[in-house]
Amino acid sequence: MKLYEGNRTPEGCVVTVREGGGEPRPLAPRLDLRCHSPTGFEWGYPGSGPAQLALALAADVMGDSRAQDCYQELKRKLVCGLPREGWSLTEQELRTAIRAAEPDPNRFRR
């Protein structure tokens, strides 16, 4: 199970991922998928830094194509509300938030 942690440092916002009891690794920003914020992650408000974080989190958990389908809604429902001082999320908490942000496949059916 992964643990995601976000902290503010003098150099900016840092997000790490820790699997099991291993050493934390930096979360890849996934600028290759979409470049909202080349200057880094942010959270706690709606903007380009939070969009980049939502995309990176969703891609790390769900894969590239599913991340692209839901990251803007994940930004609105989760990332914008993360505490500015710092936060941690388990992989399960993040998966639950992503499921709530994914488009409803039946939304256009009548």
C-alpha positions as CSV (number, residue, x, y, z in Angstrom):
1,M,0.0,0.0,0.0
2,K,1.3,3.4,-0.9
3,L,1.3,6.5,1.2
4,Y,1.3,10.0,-0.4
5,E,2.6,13.0,1.5
6,G,2.7,16.6,0.6
7,N,4.8,19.2,2.4
8,R,5.9,22.8,1.9
9,T,9.6,23.5,1.9
10,P,11.6,26.7,1.2
11,E,12.1,25.3,-2.3
12,G,8.4,24.7,-2.9
13,C,5.8,22.0,-2.6
14,V,7.2,18.5,-2.4
15,V,5.1,15.3,-2.8
16,T,6.5,11.9,-2.0
17,V,5.3,8.3,-2.3
18,R,6.3,5.6,0.1
19,E,5.5,1.9,-0.7
20,G,5.4,-0.5,2.1
21,G,8.3,0.4,4.5
22,G,10.5,1.6,1.7
23,E,12.2,4.9,1.2
24,P,10.0,7.7,-0.1
25,R,10.4,8.7,-3.8
26,P,9.3,12.0,-5.4
27,L,6.0,11.8,-7.2
28,A,6.6,12.2,-10.9
29,P,4.8,15.4,-12.1
30,R,3.7,13.7,-15.4
31,L,4.4,16.7,-17.5
32,D,4.5,14.2,-20.4
33,L,0.8,13.8,-20.1
34,R,-0.1,17.4,-19.7
35,C,1.9,20.5,-18.7
36,H,-0.2,22.6,-16.4
37,S,2.5,23.7,-14.1
38,P,6.2,23.2,-15.1
39,T,7.1,25.0,-11.8
40,G,5.7,22.3,-9.6
41,F,2.8,21.0,-7.5
42,E,0.4,23.0,-5.4
43,W,-2.7,22.3,-3.4
44,G,-5.4,24.1,-1.4
45,Y,-6.9,26.2,-4.2
46,P,-8.0,25.7,-7.8
47,G,-5.2,26.4,-10.2
48,S,-2.5,25.0,-12.5
49,G,-0.3,23.6,-9.7
50,P,-3.2,21.7,-8.1
51,A,-4.2,20.4,-11.6
52,Q,-0.7,19.0,-12.1
53,L,-0.8,17.3,-8.7
54,A,-4.2,15.8,-9.4
55,L,-3.0,14.4,-12.7
56,A,0.2,13.0,-11.1
57,L,-1.7,11.4,-8.3
58,A,-4.3,9.8,-10.5
59,A,-1.7,8.6,-13.0
60,D,0.4,7.0,-10.2
61,V,-2.6,5.1,-8.9
62,M,-4.8,4.4,-12.0
63,G,-2.6,4.7,-15.1
64,D,-2.3,7.3,-17.8
65,S,-5.6,7.1,-19.7
66,R,-7.9,6.9,-16.6
67,A,-6.0,9.7,-15.0
68,Q,-6.7,12.0,-18.0
69,D,-10.4,11.2,-17.7
70,C,-10.8,12.3,-14.1
71,Y,-8.0,14.5,-12.9
72,Q,-9.8,17.8,-13.2
73,E,-12.7,16.6,-11.1
74,L,-10.1,15.0,-8.6
75,K,-8.6,18.5,-8.4
76,R,-12.0,20.0,-7.6
77,K,-13.1,17.3,-5.2
78,L,-9.8,16.6,-3.4
79,V,-6.7,18.6,-4.2
80,C,-8.3,22.0,-3.8
81,G,-9.3,21.1,-0.2
82,L,-6.0,19.7,1.0
83,P,-4.6,21.6,4.0
84,R,-1.9,24.1,2.9
85,E,0.4,23.1,5.8
86,G,0.8,19.5,4.6
87,W,-1.1,16.3,4.1
88,S,-1.0,12.6,3.7
89,L,-3.2,10.2,1.9
90,T,-3.2,6.4,1.7
91,E,-3.5,4.7,-1.6
92,Q,-7.0,3.5,-0.6
93,E,-8.1,7.0,0.3
94,L,-6.8,8.3,-3.0
95,R,-8.5,5.4,-5.0
96,T,-11.8,6.3,-3.3
97,A,-11.5,9.9,-4.2
98,I,-10.6,9.0,-7.8
99,R,-13.6,6.7,-8.1
100,A,-15.8,9.6,-7.0
101,A,-14.2,11.8,-9.6
102,E,-14.4,9.4,-12.5
103,P,-17.1,10.2,-15.1
104,D,-20.3,8.2,-14.8
105,P,-20.4,5.9,-17.9
106,N,-24.2,6.0,-17.8
107,R,-24.5,9.8,-17.6
108,F,-25.8,10.1,-21.2
109,R,-28.1,7.1,-21.2
110,R,-31.8,7.6,-20.8
